[in-house]
Amino acid sequence: MAKWGEGDPRWIVEERPDATNVNNWHWTEKNATPWSKERLHQLFQDFKIERNDIDCIVEGVDKCSGEATVNNRKGKLIFFYEWELVLKWSGCLLKNSKLSHKGKLTIPNLSEENDLDDVEITVTIDESNDESETLKQFMYNVGRDSIRKQLGVYIKELKEEYSKNLILPKKGAENNGPALADTQLRDANNAKNAAQKAATAAGGGTNSQTTTKTSNSGTNVGCKLDVRSLSMAEEFHCNANDLYNALTKPDMVTAFTRAPAKVDAVRGGEFVLYGGNVLGKFEELVPEKKIQQSWRLKNWASGHYSNVTIELEETSSSTMMTLKQTGIPASEYEAMRTNWHRYYWHSIKQTFGFGTSIADAL
């Protein structure tokens, strides 16, 4: 920590009347959902796709569900967006009957986890005949590329729009606006793992641990990591069986993570959450009592896993959950505890109503 007067902008509070969250250095979040919905509707309103004797048009957005947020944490911009879109389209063959045929374009997975080329776009038609099948093939081969370009416009504008004023200039850098904006946008473009943020967890003491990485020559080399440990407890107003199921049943995990989840809750079974950003396997399972996992984030050093042990103790009116996680890379340490609370425990309570006791609800 810099001493008072040394000029580190994180600690210069006398220049700001609120004296809190100086320069937006700590966690700051903006809701980009309303802006995103409006912009997506604009981008796909009467959007034409033409070539040779085929004339197609995306008439508008039939369904737009999801959310978008922008976070600043310690000078890093993190964009999170996840959308399911259904677009209405129509088209005709200009040299033939010129009858209009209608269909839909479904985009189930527009998110920061996927590159644009990997975004799935399904093309359907309302009625199948020779003309409509030709149009469908055109929309599949040509139209999808045009749709992806429009999605790229949305992503670019989202990052530009929500980079403004989220990271404030440091002391002495007030006149470096263009350079600061370039830095913000570069950080934003490199921050594709917000879902990983949703999965992070962490906490207390420090030690070192050796993991194995593969060098370019194909030989295994040891690599010492600075790792830390976390212990935490949380009360849930439900019985132990319900909480155990919430942590091990695929449909319940999908519900509280709000993303497809692979969960094979048997000893040695694998789990993959948050679009592949969290993965591992179950080491030990005792129904209603204990869950032990080898747990890692996708971007951790190859082969490195932390150990997560969750224990449940049912009382007369609730269930106490205790968690211990060891082997957390020090670089993930600060965000871990906050995000266990926010994206696991709070989300479970909110999704299943485990945050309110029956007595309180009456």
ROBA-48357 format. One line per 10 residues: their letters; for each residue x negated, y negated, z negated of C-alpha. Coordinates in steps of 0.5 Angstrom, whole numbers, plus 500, padded with zeros to 3 digits. Each point is the difference from the previous one (the first is absolute). Example, Ala and Ser with C-alpha at 12.3 -4.5 7.8 and 13.67 -1.06 7.14 Angstrom:
! ROBA-48357
as = 475:509:484 ~ 498:493:502
This chain:
! ROBA-48357
makwgegdpr = 500:500:500 ~ 497:493:502 ~ 499:495:494 ~ 504:494:500 ~ 498:495:505 ~ 496:504:504 ~ 505:500:506 ~ 503:506:501 ~ 507:498:502 ~ 503:506:497
wiveerpdat = 499:497:493 ~ 501:492:502 ~ 506:499:497 ~ 500:493:498 ~ 501:498:507 ~ 507:503:500 ~ 506:498:496 ~ 503:507:499 ~ 493:503:498 ~ 502:507:502
nvnnwhwtek = 498:504:506 ~ 495:495:503 ~ 500:500:507 ~ 504:506:500 ~ 495:504:498 ~ 504:505:496 ~ 505:505:503 ~ 505:495:505 ~ 506:503:504 ~ 504:497:505
natpwskerl = 507:503:503 ~ 499:501:507 ~ 507:504:501 ~ 505:494:502 ~ 495:497:505 ~ 498:507:503 ~ 507:502:501 ~ 502:493:504 ~ 493:501:504 ~ 502:507:502
hqlfqdfkie = 507:498:502 ~ 497:494:504 ~ 495:504:504 ~ 505:506:502 ~ 505:495:502 ~ 501:501:508 ~ 493:502:501 ~ 499:502:507 ~ 496:506:503 ~ 500:500:507
rndidciveg = 496:504:506 ~ 501:501:507 ~ 508:502:501 ~ 501:501:492 ~ 503:495:496 ~ 501:501:492 ~ 501:496:494 ~ 500:501:493 ~ 506:496:498 ~ 499:500:493
vdkcsgeatv = 498:503:493 ~ 506:505:498 ~ 496:502:493 ~ 495:496:496 ~ 498:503:493 ~ 494:500:496 ~ 496:495:497 ~ 493:496:501 ~ 496:496:494 ~ 493:497:500
nnrkgkliff = 496:500:494 ~ 493:496:498 ~ 496:504:495 ~ 493:497:499 ~ 500:496:506 ~ 502:506:504 ~ 506:500:505 ~ 504:507:500 ~ 506:500:504 ~ 505:505:499
yewelvlkws = 506:502:505 ~ 504:506:501 ~ 506:499:505 ~ 505:505:504 ~ 503:497:506 ~ 505:502:505 ~ 501:495:506 ~ 505:500:505 ~ 498:500:508 ~ 504:501:507
gcllknskls = 497:500:507 ~ 502:501:507 ~ 497:503:506 ~ 500:494:505 ~ 500:504:507 ~ 506:505:498 ~ 506:499:497 ~ 498:494:495 ~ 504:503:494 ~ 498:498:493
hkgkltipnl = 498:506:496 ~ 499:499:492 ~ 495:503:495 ~ 496:499:494 ~ 493:500:498 ~ 498:502:493 ~ 494:498:496 ~ 500:504:493 ~ 493:499:498 ~ 497:492:501
seendlddve = 496:499:494 ~ 493:498:499 ~ 498:507:499 ~ 500:502:508 ~ 497:497:506 ~ 504:497:505 ~ 499:506:505 ~ 502:504:494 ~ 507:497:499 ~ 505:505:502
itvtidesnd = 505:498:505 ~ 506:504:502 ~ 504:499:506 ~ 507:502:501 ~ 506:499:505 ~ 507:500:498 ~ 502:504:506 ~ 496:504:504 ~ 500:500:508 ~ 495:500:505
esetlkqfmy = 500:492:500 ~ 499:500:492 ~ 495:505:500 ~ 496:496:505 ~ 501:494:496 ~ 498:504:493 ~ 494:502:503 ~ 498:493:502 ~ 501:498:493 ~ 496:505:498
nvgrdsirkq = 494:499:504 ~ 500:493:501 ~ 505:497:495 ~ 497:503:494 ~ 493:496:501 ~ 504:493:501 ~ 503:502:493 ~ 494:501:497 ~ 497:493:503 ~ 506:497:496
lgvyikelke = 499:503:494 ~ 493:498:500 ~ 502:493:501 ~ 504:501:494 ~ 494:503:496 ~ 495:494:502 ~ 505:495:498 ~ 502:503:494 ~ 492:499:498 ~ 500:493:503
eysknlilpk = 506:498:496 ~ 499:503:493 ~ 492:498:500 ~ 502:493:499 ~ 499:497:493 ~ 499:507:497 ~ 493:500:499 ~ 498:493:498 ~ 494:496:501 ~ 494:501:495
kgaenngpal = 497:494:497 ~ 496:496:505 ~ 503:504:506 ~ 506:495:501 ~ 497:498:507 ~ 499:507:502 ~ 507:502:502 ~ 499:503:507 ~ 494:505:497 ~ 505:501:494
adtqlrdann = 505:502:505 ~ 496:505:504 ~ 498:503:494 ~ 507:501:497 ~ 502:503:507 ~ 494:505:500 ~ 501:502:493 ~ 508:501:502 ~ 498:504:507 ~ 495:505:495
aknaaqkaat = 506:501:495 ~ 504:505:503 ~ 500:504:494 ~ 506:497:496 ~ 503:506:498 ~ 494:503:497 ~ 501:494:495 ~ 506:503:499 ~ 497:506:498 ~ 494:498:496
aagggtnsqt = 499:501:493 ~ 495:499:494 ~ 497:498:494 ~ 495:500:494 ~ 492:503:499 ~ 495:500:504 ~ 495:506:503 ~ 497:502:506 ~ 502:506:504 ~ 496:504:506
ttktsnsgtn = 504:501:506 ~ 498:504:507 ~ 500:496:506 ~ 498:503:507 ~ 494:496:504 ~ 500:499:507 ~ 495:506:500 ~ 505:504:498 ~ 497:502:493 ~ 503:498:493
vgckldvrsl = 497:495:496 ~ 502:498:493 ~ 503:493:499 ~ 501:497:492 ~ 506:496:499 ~ 502:495:495 ~ 506:503:497 ~ 505:499:495 ~ 506:503:496 ~ 507:498:498
smaeefhcna = 505:502:495 ~ 507:497:499 ~ 507:502:498 ~ 507:498:502 ~ 507:501:497 ~ 505:503:505 ~ 508:500:498 ~ 501:507:503 ~ 498:507:498 ~ 494:504:501
ndlynaltkp = 502:504:506 ~ 503:494:504 ~ 493:496:499 ~ 497:507:502 ~ 504:500:506 ~ 499:493:502 ~ 493:501:501 ~ 500:507:503 ~ 506:501:505 ~ 499:497:507
dmvtaftrap = 507:497:500 ~ 499:496:494 ~ 493:498:501 ~ 502:498:507 ~ 505:495:497 ~ 496:497:495 ~ 494:499:505 ~ 505:498:505 ~ 496:503:505 ~ 499:508:503
akvdavrgge = 497:504:495 ~ 496:507:500 ~ 501:503:493 ~ 498:508:499 ~ 501:500:493 ~ 496:507:499 ~ 494:501:497 ~ 495:498:506 ~ 505:497:504 ~ 499:494:503
fvlyggnvlg = 503:493:500 ~ 500:494:505 ~ 503:493:498 ~ 501:493:503 ~ 498:502:507 ~ 494:504:498 ~ 497:495:496 ~ 501:504:494 ~ 498:508:500 ~ 498:505:496
kfeelvpekk = 502:507:497 ~ 503:503:494 ~ 496:503:495 ~ 504:502:494 ~ 508:500:499 ~ 504:501:494 ~ 507:498:501 ~ 503:495:496 ~ 493:499:497 ~ 494:499:504
iqqswrlknw = 497:498:507 ~ 493:500:502 ~ 498:498:506 ~ 493:499:504 ~ 502:493:503 ~ 497:495:505 ~ 501:494:504 ~ 498:501:508 ~ 495:495:500 ~ 496:503:494
asghysnvti = 493:503:501 ~ 501:506:504 ~ 501:506:495 ~ 501:496:494 ~ 506:501:496 ~ 503:497:493 ~ 503:505:495 ~ 507:498:498 ~ 504:503:494 ~ 507:498:499
eleetssstm = 503:503:493 ~ 507:500:498 ~ 503:500:494 ~ 508:500:499 ~ 503:496:494 ~ 507:500:497 ~ 502:494:505 ~ 494:499:505 ~ 494:503:503 ~ 493:498:499
mtlkqtgipa = 495:500:505 ~ 492:500:499 ~ 495:500:506 ~ 493:500:500 ~ 496:499:506 ~ 493:501:501 ~ 495:499:505 ~ 503:494:503 ~ 495:496:504 ~ 498:493:497
seyeamrtnw = 502:496:506 ~ 507:503:499 ~ 500:499:492 ~ 503:493:500 ~ 507:501:504 ~ 501:507:497 ~ 504:499:494 ~ 504:495:503 ~ 502:504:506 ~ 502:506:496
hryywhsikq = 505:496:496 ~ 502:497:506 ~ 501:505:506 ~ 501:506:496 ~ 503:499:493 ~ 504:494:501 ~ 502:503:507 ~ 502:506:497 ~ 504:497:495 ~ 503:495:505
tfgfgtsiad = 502:506:505 ~ 503:505:495 ~ 502:495:494 ~ 495:503:495 ~ 499:493:497 ~ 506:499:497 ~ 503:505:494 ~ 507:503:500 ~ 501:495:494 ~ 498:494:503
al = 504:501:506 ~ 506:501:496
